[in-house]
Amino acid sequence: MAQTDFSRLEETEKVVWARDSWKVARDNSVMMRYVGDDPGSMVQRVKELTKTEKGAKAIITLVYDLEGDGVAGDRRLKGNEDTQSLSQQEIVIDQLRNAEINEGRMSEQKSVVNFRKTARDALGYWLAERMDQMFFLTLSGVQYTMNNNGTTRVGSDLPYLDYAPGADKAPTTNRYLVWDSTGFGVNSANTDLVAADTPTWQMLVEAKAYAKENYIKPIRGGNGMEVYNVFMTPTALAKLKLDSDFLAAWRSAMPRSANNPLFKGAEVIYVDGLAIYEDRRTYHSSTWGSGAVAGCRTLICGAQALGFADIGMPYWVEEGEDYENQQGISVGKIFGMMKPQFLGKTSGTLEDFGVLCIDHAQ
């Protein structure tokens, strides 16, 4: 059993193992599917630190639309130029680490290489899962002290991350709606929900109109098509599929062939400029309404809904314990995430830039 070389990897070999673990994380992460480097992405990635008076920071820039009306005919433009409004916001960064250790030579029958592979896959999946959990919590404005199912985390270090306070940003007034089965605006909080307030096609149609009227920019795809990403739990999506109006709209939007996703099952439902995804990590609770209503916080996401500071590759550390009898492997990654906010054009108050939260029963 080859144990003697366990803690003697060259630096280049450690980089390879770290890169492989990051690949496992990226491949398994939902959030990474929506990451891009440009402001048109739902999750905008910042890969470099900017030097500021207070040190190195990760900065995301929000670019607002021009507000002036321009100049007519031959009227003088010089001196009447429009001013581009910008908002630069800091993404706090921190490191998140985890490790695996085997029990010792007698109980560990695998080779060192197999232990590395097992640890790579397990730690890579762990990193993807925790990033995704924080992704949904941050967009939903829920603290890292909570699990995604509405229960309280026990013994977790996530609340100690330097960027955890960013998750304290509850949905702003004009980025939060409650659905009561007939429309928005009747209920003011999820404590008013009843079991019948499940999602419908009407809810999505009105939410899309609301997002556009309140300056949540859609995501522009490579084909020029504008779309909002919608996230809800599998249970909430199942209730939506039972709505006859939604079923009719979905059926009409799909191709009439054997490849129709309606019959084959689809990872995403495209209809009326909405890309609807189901994910079990979408924030939900069983204690809304009078205290016993199961609810879901559906997310309508546009461009720059989330800022993601992706600083460098993960690092891979190996060490032996108890005279090399036990082997331990740790992986860590420096990153941060935050929900950008801006001065709302319609409200004149601070608003979430690219995400609308809708609470409803499920």
C-alpha positions in Angstrom: 0.0 0.0 0.0 1.6 3.2 -1.2 1.5 5.6 1.8 4.9 7.1 2.0 4.4 9.7 -0.8 1.1 11.0 0.6 2.4 14.4 1.8 5.1 14.8 -0.8 3.2 16.2 -3.8 5.0 18.8 -5.8 3.4 22.2 -6.0 2.4 21.6 -9.7 0.7 18.3 -8.7 -1.3 20.2 -5.9 -2.4 22.7 -8.5 -3.7 19.8 -10.7 -5.7 18.2 -7.8 -7.1 21.7 -6.9 -8.1 22.3 -10.4 -9.8 18.9 -10.7 -11.7 19.5 -7.4 -12.8 22.9 -8.8 -14.0 21.2 -12.0 -16.1 18.8 -9.9 -17.5 21.8 -8.1 -18.3 23.8 -11.3 -19.8 20.7 -13.0 -22.2 20.1 -10.0 -23.0 23.8 -9.2 -26.3 25.3 -10.3 -25.0 28.8 -9.7 -22.1 28.4 -12.1 -24.5 27.8 -15.0 -25.5 31.4 -14.8 -22.1 33.0 -14.2 -20.7 35.3 -16.9 -18.1 38.1 -17.0 -20.3 40.8 -18.6 -23.1 42.9 -17.0 -25.7 41.1 -19.1 -25.2 37.9 -17.1 -27.5 36.9 -14.3 -24.5 36.3 -12.0 -21.7 38.7 -12.9 -18.3 37.3 -12.0 -15.5 39.6 -10.8 -12.1 37.7 -11.1 -9.7 40.5 -10.0 -9.3 42.7 -7.0 -9.2 46.5 -7.3 -6.9 48.6 -5.3 -8.7 51.1 -3.1 -7.8 53.4 -0.2 -9.0 50.7 2.1 -7.1 47.8 0.4 -7.9 45.3 -2.3 -11.6 44.8 -3.0 -13.7 43.0 -5.5 -15.9 45.7 -7.2 -19.0 45.2 -9.3 -20.2 48.1 -11.5 -23.9 48.7 -12.2 -24.4 50.8 -15.3 -27.7 52.8 -15.5 -29.5 53.8 -18.6 -29.0 57.4 -20.0 -31.8 59.7 -18.7 -31.5 62.7 -21.0 -33.7 63.2 -24.1 -30.8 64.2 -26.5 -30.6 67.2 -28.8 -33.0 68.0 -31.6 -31.9 69.0 -35.1 -28.9 71.3 -35.2 -29.2 72.5 -31.7 -25.9 72.6 -29.9 -24.8 69.2 -28.4 -21.4 70.4 -27.1 -22.0 71.1 -23.4 -25.3 69.2 -23.3 -23.9 65.7 -23.3 -25.7 63.1 -21.2 -23.9 61.7 -18.1 -23.5 58.0 -17.6 -24.6 57.0 -14.1 -22.6 54.3 -12.4 -22.7 52.6 -9.1 -19.7 50.6 -7.8 -20.4 48.2 -5.0 -18.0 46.1 -3.0 -18.2 42.3 -2.9 -16.7 41.2 0.4 -14.6 38.1 0.1 -13.6 35.3 2.5 -12.4 31.7 2.3 -14.4 28.6 2.8 -12.6 25.4 3.7 -13.3 21.7 4.4 -11.3 18.6 4.8 -11.4 14.8 4.8 -9.3 12.4 6.9 -9.2 8.6 6.8 -9.1 6.5 9.9 -5.6 5.0 9.4 -3.7 2.4 7.5 -5.4 -0.6 9.1 -9.0 0.6 8.2 -8.0 2.3 4.9 -7.6 -0.4 2.3 -7.5 1.9 -0.7 -4.4 3.3 -2.2 -3.4 7.0 -1.6 -4.4 7.8 -5.2 -7.9 6.4 -4.7 -8.3 8.3 -1.4 -7.3 11.5 -3.3 -9.9 10.8 -5.9 -12.6 10.1 -3.4 -11.7 13.3 -1.5 -11.6 15.3 -4.7 -15.1 14.2 -5.6 -16.6 14.5 -2.1 -15.0 17.9 -1.4 -15.8 19.2 -4.9 -19.5 18.3 -4.5 -19.5 19.8 -1.0 -18.2 23.1 -2.3 -20.8 23.2 -5.1 -23.6 22.4 -2.7 -22.6 25.1 -0.2 -22.1 27.7 -2.9 -25.6 26.9 -4.3 -27.2 27.1 -0.9 -25.7 30.5 -0.3 -26.6 31.5 -3.9 -30.3 31.0 -3.2 -30.2 32.4 0.3 -28.5 35.6 -0.9 -30.9 36.2 -3.7 -33.8 35.5 -1.3 -32.5 37.9 1.3 -32.2 35.1 3.9 -29.4 34.9 6.5 -26.9 32.1 6.4 -28.1 31.1 9.9 -31.0 29.5 8.1 -31.2 26.3 6.0 -32.9 26.6 2.6 -35.9 24.7 3.9 -36.6 27.4 6.5 -35.0 25.6 9.5 -32.1 26.9 11.6 -28.6 25.8 10.8 -26.8 24.0 13.7 -23.1 24.2 14.3 -22.5 26.0 10.9 -19.6 28.3 10.2 -21.4 29.9 7.2 -22.7 32.8 9.4 -19.1 33.7 10.2 -18.1 34.4 6.6 -17.2 38.0 6.1 -19.7 38.3 3.3 -22.6 36.7 5.4 -24.0 40.1 6.4 -24.8 40.6 2.7 -27.4 37.9 3.1 -29.1 40.1 5.7 -30.5 42.3 2.8 -34.1 41.3 3.0 -36.0 41.9 -0.3 -36.6 45.6 -0.7 -40.1 47.0 -0.7 -40.6 47.1 -4.5 -38.8 43.8 -5.1 -41.1 41.7 -2.9 -44.6 40.5 -3.6 -47.0 38.1 -2.0 -49.4 36.0 -4.1 -52.9 35.3 -2.7 -54.3 33.2 -5.6 -56.1 36.2 -7.2 -53.4 38.8 -7.4 -50.6 40.8 -5.8 -50.8 43.5 -3.3 -53.7 42.1 -1.1 -51.4 40.4 1.3 -48.4 42.3 2.7 -46.5 39.4 4.2 -46.2 35.6 4.0 -47.9 35.4 7.4 -51.2 36.1 5.5 -50.8 33.1 3.1 -53.3 30.3 3.1 -52.9 26.8 1.5 -54.8 27.8 -1.6 -52.3 30.6 -2.5 -50.4 28.4 -4.9 -48.6 29.6 -8.1 -50.5 30.1 -11.3 -49.9 31.3 -14.8 -51.5 34.6 -13.9 -48.9 35.0 -11.1 -46.0 34.6 -13.6 -47.6 36.9 -16.2 -48.2 39.7 -13.7 -44.8 39.2 -12.1 -43.0 39.5 -15.5 -44.9 42.8 -16.2 -44.1 44.1 -12.8 -40.4 43.3 -13.3 -40.2 45.1 -16.6 -42.1 48.2 -15.3 -39.8 48.3 -12.3 -36.6 48.3 -14.3 -35.3 44.8 -13.7 -33.3 44.2 -16.9 -33.9 40.9 -18.6 -31.0 38.6 -19.5 -30.1 38.9 -23.2 -29.1 35.6 -24.8 -26.8 35.0 -27.7 -29.7 35.0 -30.1 -30.9 38.4 -28.9 -33.8 37.0 -27.0 -34.5 38.6 -23.6 -35.5 36.3 -20.8 -36.0 36.2 -17.0 -34.8 33.2 -15.1 -37.5 31.8 -12.7 -36.6 29.5 -9.8 -39.0 27.6 -7.6 -39.1 24.3 -5.7 -40.1 21.1 -7.3 -43.3 21.1 -5.2 -44.2 24.7 -6.3 -43.5 23.8 -10.0 -45.7 20.8 -9.7 -48.6 23.0 -8.4 -47.9 25.4 -11.3 -48.2 22.5 -13.8 -51.6 21.7 -12.5 -52.9 25.2 -13.4 -54.9 24.9 -16.6 -53.9 28.3 -18.0 -50.2 27.5 -17.5 -50.6 24.1 -19.1 -52.3 25.6 -22.1 -49.6 28.3 -22.5 -46.8 25.7 -22.1 -48.4 23.4 -24.6 -48.8 26.1 -27.2 -45.2 27.3 -26.7 -43.7 23.8 -27.4 -43.1 22.2 -30.8 -45.8 19.7 -31.8 -43.6 16.6 -32.2 -42.4 13.5 -30.4 -39.6 15.7 -29.0 -42.0 18.0 -27.2 -40.5 18.6 -23.7 -44.1 18.4 -22.3 -44.0 14.6 -23.0 -40.3 13.9 -22.4 -39.7 16.0 -19.3 -37.5 19.1 -19.4 -34.9 20.6 -17.2 -36.1 24.1 -18.0 -39.5 25.3 -19.3 -39.4 28.2 -21.8 -42.6 30.2 -22.2 -43.4 33.8 -22.8 -39.9 35.1 -22.1 -39.5 33.1 -18.9 -37.1 30.3 -18.3 -38.6 28.3 -15.4 -36.3 26.1 -13.3 -37.0 23.8 -10.4 -34.4 23.5 -7.6 -34.9 22.0 -4.1 -32.6 24.7 -2.7 -35.0 27.5 -3.6 -35.9 29.0 -0.2 -39.1 27.5 1.3 -40.7 27.0 4.7 -43.4 24.9 6.3 -44.4 27.6 8.9 -45.8 30.5 6.9 -49.4 31.7 7.1 -50.9 30.9 10.5 -47.8 28.8 11.2 -48.6 25.6 9.2 -48.7 26.7 5.6 -46.0 25.3 3.3 -44.6 28.2 1.2 -41.9 28.9 -1.4 -40.0 32.1 -2.3 -40.0 32.1 -6.1 -37.2 34.2 -7.7 -37.6 36.2 -10.9 -34.0 37.0 -11.9 -32.7 39.4 -14.5 -29.2 40.7 -15.4 -26.8 41.3 -12.5 -29.1 39.7 -10.0 -26.0 38.6 -8.1 -22.4 39.6 -7.9 -19.8 36.8 -7.5 -16.2 37.4 -6.6 -14.2 34.4 -8.0 -10.7 35.0 -6.7 -8.1 32.5 -7.9 -8.1 28.7 -8.0 -9.0 26.6 -4.9 -6.0 25.3 -3.0 -5.2 21.7 -2.1 -3.4 20.8 1.1 -2.3 17.3 2.2 -0.8 16.3 5.5 -0.2 13.2 7.6 -1.2 12.7 11.2 -0.1 10.3 13.9 3.3 9.5 12.2 1.6 9.4 8.7 -0.8 6.7 9.9 -3.8 9.0 9.0 -4.0 11.0 5.9 -5.9 14.3 5.6 -6.8 16.4 2.6 -8.3 19.9 2.7 -9.7 22.2 0.0 -10.3 25.9 0.3 -11.6 28.6 -2.0 -11.7 32.4 -1.7 -14.8 33.9 -3.0 -17.7 36.2 -2.1 -21.3 36.9 -3.2 -23.7 39.8 -2.8 -27.0 41.1 -4.1 -26.4 44.5 -5.8 -28.8 47.3 -5.0 -29.4 50.7 -6.8 -31.5 53.8 -6.3 -34.8 52.8 -7.9 -36.1 55.1 -10.7 -39.7 54.6 -9.8 -39.4 54.6 -6.0 -36.4 56.9 -5.4 -35.3 54.4 -2.7 -32.7 51.7 -2.5 -33.8 48.6 -4.4 -32.5 45.2 -5.3 -31.1 45.6 -8.8 -31.9 42.3 -10.6 -34.2 40.0 -8.5 -37.8 40.0 -7.6 -39.0 37.7 -4.7 -42.5 36.3 -4.6 -43.8 34.4 -1.6 -46.7 32.0 -2.1 -48.0 28.7 -0.8 -46.9 25.4 -2.4 
